[in-house]
Amino acid sequence: MHILFTAGSFRTESLNKKNAKEALRLAQELGHTGEFVDLRDYAIPVYDGDDEEKSGAPEGVKKLGEKIAAADALVVSTPEYNYSMPGGLKNVVDWLSRLKPAPLAGKPLLLLGASPGPLSAVRGMTHSKVAFDSVGMHVFPTLLGLGTAGDAFDEQGRLKDEKKTKALKELLEKFAKHVGK
């Protein structure tokens, strides 16, 4: 199974990028192929219907859509901004929903979250689930948040806590089995 991993944060040292990359590493340990996709690399502008009507979807949106369409599943680790989904991630979903055929429709998705605080981005994941559901994605019912994530990773970007590593690996295994049905 080929899985794309990404983060809902655009920051270079994002905790969610670390979380998504650790999930990728663990999925590879389970025998899956995958890659980390940095949304920042696609230079996706703010959605504007007038711009879309005039010029169509930007190249970055098309390239990301092609990459998603070619994958078997998607894993997104999202932060929580002001008790909700990050605007940048929502903007990406809005643009991708405009492509024909729709690359997100029918695609299995696992939502993760990481937060420097103790609530582990639970509201960000919950609001993200609504947006992804609305474009026809099959969102896996189990969400996994990582609280106090600022201290969770070692210098190599691996989770320090064996229990958290085990929980993430087990969830990835359940998700992969679900997708493979």
Steps between C-alpha positions, in 0.01 A plus 500: 500500500628847411405767754555876483582676825466873553450763767242772531772740609729681258770587758840348427547361853134411547419240764244359259760457227709306753194295593414423137860405421512270802173340386657448156804333654278266704282419198814406309597270789162334447590439135317784328644749256437865544629850480477823690342784305574852623202719406730802502673363189185542290464880534121483517342849507192593699194364321320764294219401267577792269860381460379145440254618234768707329797260519379164627671315781862596571773254398579421865142393561502279190831337595386435856170361370686260269720380785199441725306323224791258447522409871298230673441708812587824674619576854476860620641627829335829581550767762219690661485873430261701717299188591457395138653379176796697363396740224781387270384139514139601440614704200676193356181295545295775333729511196524120469120473514481705180703253290327258264522215568510577872817343643374499860164334429498143621857518632562342845638746754655463844508816711773559755577811699784644704491791737738662746208505746336209681184479284694350206324696220174313553284794386719553193459135404125511562449808282731357233290183497193707409676663203645171374167320542328771298721434195428126510807365677467187712633627833614220729295526821795484741697822539832516686630815660842565646497747787805684636659420165776757544677248720386183321769462231871425523771656282426253218131590503392175662249480781678459832216326683467130414129495592427786259704331229314174555160675492583676172634183341193300606268767361689505169469121484122515563463775242697303239288189563186709465620653173602159367149354542 
